[in-house]
Amino acid sequence: MISSNDFRTGVSIELDGSVWRVVEFLHVKPGKGSAFVRTKLKNVQSGSVVERTFRAGETVPQATLEKVTMQHTYREAEQFVFMDMETYEEARLTADVIGDQVKYLKEEMEVNVLWWNGQVLEVELPNSIALEVTETDPGVKGDTATGGTKPAIVETGAQVMVPLFISIGEKIRIDTRTDSYLGRESS
């Protein structure tokens, strides 16, 4: 159990049979009446966001989440197979469970998998990854870093906007949270 007075951004709680993460919180002490905590909560499974008010000191169950480091070993039909790096047990996840991050998933990549009551809540990829450009328009001599961007397809099939001077075969670093180009990967 956790008190509403202890809410912080990122704290996970259980409400109505699902896990909610505190996105924003504000302790309010009105001049008249009792204090309360105004929160904005995000449902971890569905992604929906709601605003909810709790009485100061009200207790709610804290979600017990388990973060496990797993390695994506291979893909079998519509399932992605992950191996627990400590116990060597396999877990099979679908693209729906992994979410939008599936476009950057490649074999032998280590990810963090968040579990709650034996159910996968989310798969966290590293914040930045290096991928090889497999398809893009050819670069032209004189293209500079400030000259603009063009679309490029990387080895996992994802499309990223890159500077004009990037060519096929180069390894680039991509921010998986914002889908943006960070720079060339040094060999």
C-alpha positions in Angstrom: 0.0 0.0 0.0 1.1 3.5 -0.7 -0.2 6.8 0.6 -1.4 9.5 -1.8 1.0 11.8 0.0 3.9 9.6 -1.3 2.9 9.9 -5.0 5.7 10.9 -7.3 6.0 10.9 -11.1 6.6 7.3 -12.3 5.0 5.6 -9.2 2.8 2.6 -10.3 -0.4 1.8 -8.5 -3.3 -0.7 -8.9 -6.8 0.7 -9.5 -9.8 -1.1 -10.9 -7.8 -4.3 -11.7 -5.1 -2.6 -13.8 -1.8 -0.8 -13.4 -1.7 3.0 -13.6 1.5 5.1 -13.6 1.5 8.6 -12.0 2.3 11.1 -14.8 1.6 14.3 -12.8 0.6 15.1 -9.2 -0.2 18.2 -7.2 -0.7 18.4 -3.4 -3.4 20.9 -2.8 -4.1 22.5 0.7 -7.1 24.7 0.4 -7.7 27.4 3.0 -10.9 25.7 4.0 -11.4 21.9 4.1 -9.0 19.0 4.0 -6.0 18.6 1.7 -6.1 16.4 -1.4 -3.8 15.2 -4.2 -4.8 15.9 -7.8 -3.2 13.4 -10.2 -3.0 12.5 -13.8 -2.7 8.7 -14.3 -1.8 6.7 -17.4 -3.0 3.1 -17.8 0.1 1.1 -18.6 -1.8 -1.6 -20.6 -4.1 0.6 -22.7 -2.3 4.0 -22.6 -5.4 5.9 -21.7 -4.9 8.9 -19.4 -7.3 10.0 -16.6 -7.4 12.7 -14.0 -8.2 11.5 -10.5 -8.3 13.2 -7.0 -7.4 11.4 -3.8 -7.8 12.5 -0.2 -4.5 13.4 1.5 -3.2 10.3 3.2 -5.6 7.9 1.3 -3.9 4.6 0.7 -4.0 2.6 -2.5 -2.3 -0.7 -3.5 1.1 -0.1 -5.1 1.7 -2.3 -8.2 4.4 -4.8 -7.7 6.2 -4.8 -11.1 9.1 -7.0 -12.0 11.7 -5.8 -14.5 13.5 -8.6 -16.3 16.4 -8.3 -18.7 15.7 -10.5 -21.7 17.3 -11.0 -25.1 15.4 -11.2 -28.3 16.6 -14.5 -29.8 14.5 -15.0 -32.9 11.1 -14.5 -34.6 8.7 -17.4 -35.2 5.7 -16.6 -37.4 3.9 -13.7 -35.6 5.7 -14.2 -32.3 8.9 -12.8 -31.0 10.9 -15.1 -28.7 12.8 -13.6 -25.8 15.1 -15.4 -23.4 15.6 -14.5 -19.7 19.3 -13.7 -19.3 19.4 -15.2 -15.8 17.1 -18.3 -15.9 17.3 -19.0 -19.7 13.5 -19.4 -19.8 11.8 -18.3 -23.0 8.8 -16.0 -23.4 6.9 -15.5 -26.6 5.4 -12.1 -27.2 3.3 -10.8 -30.1 3.8 -7.4 -31.8 0.6 -6.1 -30.1 2.2 -6.7 -26.6 5.6 -5.2 -27.7 3.9 -2.1 -29.2 5.4 0.5 -31.5 8.9 -0.4 -30.4 8.8 -3.6 -32.5 10.1 -1.6 -35.5 13.5 -1.3 -33.9 13.7 -4.9 -32.5 16.6 -7.0 -33.9 18.0 -10.4 -32.9 20.3 -10.6 -29.9 19.1 -7.2 -28.7 18.7 -7.0 -24.9 15.5 -5.3 -23.6 13.8 -4.8 -20.3 10.5 -6.5 -20.0 8.0 -5.3 -17.3 5.9 -8.0 -15.7 2.8 -7.7 -13.5 1.0 -10.8 -12.1 2.6 -13.0 -14.8 1.5 -10.6 -17.6 3.8 -8.5 -19.8 3.0 -4.8 -19.4 5.7 -3.3 -21.7 8.9 -3.9 -23.4 11.6 -1.2 -23.0 14.2 -1.0 -25.7 17.5 0.8 -25.1 17.1 4.6 -25.5 19.4 4.6 -28.5 20.5 1.9 -30.9 22.8 1.6 -33.8 21.3 0.3 -37.1 22.5 0.0 -40.7 20.9 2.0 -43.4 19.6 -0.4 -46.1 17.6 2.0 -48.3 17.8 5.7 -49.0 18.3 8.2 -51.8 22.0 8.6 -52.7 23.9 11.4 -51.2 25.2 14.2 -53.4 28.5 15.9 -53.1 28.1 19.2 -51.2 25.2 18.0 -49.0 25.9 19.3 -45.5 24.7 18.5 -42.0 22.5 21.6 -42.0 21.1 21.1 -45.5 17.9 19.1 -44.7 16.7 15.5 -44.3 15.5 12.6 -46.3 13.8 9.3 -45.4 16.0 6.2 -44.8 15.0 2.6 -44.2 17.2 0.8 -41.6 17.9 -3.0 -41.2 14.8 -3.6 -39.0 12.5 -2.0 -41.6 11.8 1.2 -39.7 11.9 4.5 -41.5 13.9 7.4 -40.0 14.6 10.9 -41.3 18.4 11.4 -41.7 20.6 14.1 -43.0 21.2 14.3 -46.8 24.8 13.0 -46.6 23.9 9.6 -45.1 24.2 6.8 -47.6 23.3 3.1 -47.9 25.5 0.8 -45.7 26.3 3.4 -43.0 25.5 2.6 -39.4 23.5 5.4 -37.6 22.4 5.9 -34.0 18.7 6.3 -33.5 16.7 7.5 -30.4 14.0 4.9 -30.0 11.8 7.2 -27.9 11.5 10.0 -30.5 12.3 8.1 -33.7 15.0 10.6 -34.5 18.5 10.4 -35.9 21.3 11.0 -33.4 24.4 10.7 -35.5 26.7 8.3 -37.3 27.9 5.3 -35.4 31.7 5.2 -35.1 33.3 1.9 -36.1 
